[in-house]
Amino acid sequence: SYRLHIYRNALSNAGHWVGVELSDSVGRSTIGANVEVVTKTGKQFSRIVTGDSFSSQHSANLHFGLGAQTEIEEVRVTWADGTRSTLKQPEVDQYHKVTN
């Protein structure tokens, strides 16, 4: 039989981060949207998926670790229908809501 497990991260809270919460203005799903975070040191990419393995589900919010980076140039969102949104210089260490 299968048993479900919950894990807790017990590491220190060192490093900066940014979170992205996507919302659709007419209530459509945000599944399939691609999000790119651009900083001076590089780019990070993730996609909204809610489930891709047995008995599990991902959050519809995305979290990007930035390490020592304290500035973000922009967050680029490509929605599932191909439209794009850009958030310029968002603050670090908080979640930002982007609406299509």
Order of alpha helices (4+ residues) and beta strands (2+ residues): beta-beta-beta-beta-beta-beta-beta
